[in-house]
Every structure is written in structure tokens, then in C-alpha cells.
Amino acid sequence: MPKIKDLNRVDQPREMLEKYGPEKLSDAQLLAILLRTGTKDCNVLELAKKILKKFSGEKLLSASIKELSEIHGLGKVKASEIIASLEFGKRILQGKKSNLILSPKDVWENCKDIRDHKKEHFVVFFLDTRNQEIKREIISVGTLNANLVHPREVFESAIRHSAAQIVVCHNHPSGNPQPSDEDLAITNRLSQAGKILGIEVLDHVIIVKGSYFSIKQ
């Protein structure tokens, strides 16, 4: 079993965290950073995977020190550190209200301020890997065209906010939510740019006062 230090430096969890940010690491890699070391028979990444296999999903959040300590290679000290880290994260998140963007209707409901504007507003929802809103930002105001909405402005902000994925939307002052050829062209440009950067464009939603249209659907 190769030790974690024997892996290429770019493949080591701490190196990846520093180079790419925490959003790009898997759950096992993040847990491996907390564990720091493995055993002589199991490197730290394999130990992390073993823990996540036993405590899948949200089970880890309610695991006790005794239960964690029963895993070979995980003593009371490491088990305590895991539980303390999870509890700290939960306490911080309790005070954070974050919108969950899962459907075009969620987008429509979160854009009450632009539904019936007389000018087109192009809005981007920057999301984490769990579809939680990191930030909502109005990128441009005016008639929607290729010059007004450029992938550079959209993804520059996405990278700055460490977004894993985005949803874009804009209003139609005409009241008709059907997409124009320009809407479809811009969606395609943004999707292609997102593929290159590794930031998925989940949808482009066109909204009006009483309804919406999802280009993805």
C-alpha cells in the first residue's frame, strides 16, 4: 500500500487544497487532511475512504468517539478531532441562511426584484457542489446580446467566488418567456466556456412576472 508521501505532490490532499481550493477535493481527500497520517498498512487516504464507507452520507455527523475509535487506525485522539471539526462546521452553518437552487422555479422565486423590469437584467447564481447559493450577482443590464454578456465577466466572478457550478437567468420585459435565438446562442457560449473551466452551467432560465422558461428543460 503506497504511503501518502509517495504519491505525486500534486496528488497529495494538502498540495491539491493549496493549488485548487477545498471545493475541488473529494470528501475522502478533505478528511485525509484532518487525519494527517494513516497506519503502516493503510495510508491516510485509504483510511479516510474506510471511514466514509462505514459512515456514509450524513451518518458521520452523528457518529460518536467510541464508534469512530473502533475503526482500525483511528484512535480516540483522531476521532475527537473529526467530531470537533464537524461540530465547529455545524455551528457556523447554523447562522448561515443559504438558498438551495434545485429547479427553474427556485430561480424564478429568487428573482422577484427583476421579473417585471423594463430592461433586461442578466443574473448569475454562483453555487457550491451541493447547489447552495454562494452569491447572486447581476452581471449586466440592458438589451441582451453577445457583446453585453461575455463569458469572461461571468466566469471571472465564478472563479472569484469559488463556484462549482452556476445557473444564469434573465428577464424578458415583453412578458413572453420563450427564448430568442440570441438567448440560445449565449447559453451555448457560456456552456462551452464552462466545460473548459470545469464550472458547469446547470441552466439558463428566462423569467417574466407570472412564469418562466428553462432552456435546459
C-alpha positions in Angstrom: 0.0 0.0 0.0 1.7 3.3 -1.1 2.1 5.9 1.6 0.6 9.3 1.0 4.0 10.9 0.8 4.9 8.5 -2.0 2.1 9.9 -4.2 2.9 12.7 -6.7 2.9 16.0 -4.9 0.0 17.3 -7.0 -2.0 14.2 -5.9 -1.5 14.8 -2.2 -4.5 16.3 -0.5 -2.7 19.2 1.1 -1.0 20.1 -2.2 -4.3 19.9 -4.0 -6.0 22.1 -1.4 -3.4 24.7 -1.8 -3.4 24.6 -5.6 -7.1 24.1 -6.4 -9.0 25.1 -3.3 -11.2 22.9 -1.0 -14.1 22.8 -3.5 -12.1 20.6 -5.9 -11.2 18.0 -3.3 -13.3 14.8 -2.7 -14.8 14.1 0.8 -12.0 11.5 1.3 -9.3 14.0 0.5 -10.7 16.6 2.9 -11.0 14.0 5.6 -7.4 12.8 5.0 -6.2 16.3 5.7 -7.9 16.2 9.1 -6.4 12.7 9.8 -2.9 13.7 8.8 -1.5 10.2 9.0 -2.6 6.6 8.3 -1.1 3.3 9.5 1.7 1.1 8.3 -0.8 -1.0 6.4 -3.2 1.8 5.2 -2.3 5.3 4.0 -4.3 8.2 5.2 -6.4 8.5 2.1 -7.4 4.8 2.3 -8.2 5.3 6.0 -10.4 8.3 5.1 -12.2 6.2 2.5 -12.7 3.4 5.0 -14.3 5.9 7.5 -16.6 7.3 4.8 -17.6 3.8 3.7 -18.7 2.9 7.2 -20.3 6.2 8.0 -21.9 7.0 4.6 -24.0 10.1 3.9 -24.8 12.1 7.0 -24.1 9.3 9.4 -20.7 10.7 10.1 -22.3 13.8 11.6 -23.9 11.8 14.4 -21.0 9.3 15.0 -19.6 9.0 18.5 -16.0 8.9 19.6 -16.5 5.3 20.6 -17.9 4.3 17.2 -15.1 6.1 15.3 -12.4 4.6 17.5 -13.5 1.1 16.6 -12.1 1.7 13.1 -8.5 0.2 12.9 -6.0 3.1 12.7 -8.4 5.6 14.2 -7.7 6.2 17.9 -9.6 8.4 20.3 -7.4 11.5 19.5 -8.2 11.4 15.8 -11.8 10.5 16.4 -12.1 13.5 18.8 -10.6 15.8 16.2 -13.0 14.7 13.5 -16.0 15.2 15.8 -14.8 18.6 16.9 -14.3 19.7 13.3 -17.8 18.6 12.3 -19.4 20.3 15.3 -17.5 23.5 14.6 -18.7 23.5 11.0 -22.3 22.8 12.1 -22.3 25.8 14.5 -21.0 28.1 11.8 -23.6 26.9 9.3 -26.5 27.3 11.8 -26.1 31.1 11.4 -25.8 31.0 7.6 -29.0 31.2 5.6 -28.3 29.8 2.1 -30.7 29.3 -0.7 -30.9 25.9 -2.3 -31.2 26.2 -6.1 -32.6 22.9 -7.5 -35.1 23.9 -10.1 -36.1 26.7 -12.5 -38.9 27.6 -10.1 -36.3 28.2 -7.4 -34.6 30.7 -9.7 -37.9 32.4 -10.5 -38.8 32.7 -6.8 -35.4 34.2 -6.1 -35.6 36.8 -8.8 -38.7 38.8 -7.7 -36.8 42.0 -8.0 -36.2 41.7 -11.8 -39.3 39.9 -13.0 -41.1 42.9 -14.4 -38.3 45.3 -15.0 -38.4 47.3 -18.2 -34.8 46.5 -19.0 -33.3 43.0 -19.3 -31.2 42.1 -16.2 -28.7 39.2 -16.6 -28.2 37.4 -13.3 -25.9 34.6 -12.3 -26.3 32.3 -9.3 -22.9 31.0 -8.1 -23.4 27.7 -6.4 -21.3 25.2 -4.4 -21.2 21.4 -5.1 -24.4 21.0 -3.1 -26.4 23.5 -5.2 -26.3 26.0 -2.3 -26.1 29.7 -3.3 -22.8 31.3 -2.6 -23.8 34.6 -4.2 -26.3 36.1 -6.7 -24.9 38.8 -8.9 -26.4 41.0 -11.6 -23.8 40.8 -14.4 -25.4 43.3 -16.9 -28.4 45.5 -17.5 -29.7 46.3 -21.0 -30.7 44.5 -24.2 -29.3 41.0 -24.1 -26.7 40.4 -26.8 -23.3 38.7 -27.3 -21.4 41.9 -26.5 -23.3 42.6 -23.3 -23.0 39.1 -21.8 -19.4 37.8 -22.2 -18.2 34.6 -20.7 -15.2 36.5 -19.3 -17.4 38.5 -16.9 -19.5 35.5 -15.9 -16.6 33.1 -15.1 -14.3 35.7 -13.7 -16.9 36.2 -10.9 -17.4 32.4 -10.7 -13.8 31.8 -10.1 -13.6 34.6 -7.6 -16.5 33.2 -5.6 -15.0 29.6 -5.9 -18.3 28.4 -7.5 -18.5 24.8 -8.6 -21.4 25.4 -10.9 -23.7 28.3 -12.0 -27.3 29.0 -13.1 -27.8 32.0 -15.3 -31.1 33.8 -15.8 -32.6 37.0 -17.3 -35.9 38.7 -17.5 -38.0 39.4 -20.7 -39.6 42.8 -20.4 -42.1 41.8 -23.2 -43.7 39.3 -20.8 -43.0 36.4 -23.1 -40.6 33.8 -21.6 -39.8 32.0 -24.8 -36.1 32.1 -25.7 -34.8 34.0 -28.7 -32.1 32.8 -31.0 -29.7 35.2 -29.1 -30.7 33.6 -25.8 -29.9 30.1 -27.1 -26.6 31.3 -28.6 -25.5 32.9 -25.3 -26.4 29.8 -23.4 -24.3 27.7 -25.8 -21.3 30.1 -25.5 -21.4 30.0 -21.7 -21.8 26.2 -21.6 -18.8 25.7 -23.8 -16.7 28.1 -21.7 -17.9 26.4 -18.5 -16.7 23.0 -19.8 -13.2 24.4 -20.4 -13.0 25.9 -16.9 -14.7 23.0 -15.1 -17.6 25.1 -13.9 -20.9 23.6 -15.2 -23.7 25.8 -16.4 -26.7 24.0 -14.9 -29.4 26.0 -16.6 -30.4 29.3 -18.3 -33.8 30.4 -17.0 -35.9 33.2 -18.6 -38.3 34.8 -16.2 -41.3 37.1 -16.5 -43.8 38.3 -14.0 -46.0 35.2 -14.0 -43.9 32.4 -15.4 -40.5 31.2 -16.5 -38.8 29.1 -19.2 -35.9 26.7 -18.6 -33.7 26.3 -21.6 -32.2 23.1 -20.1 -35.7 21.5 -19.7 
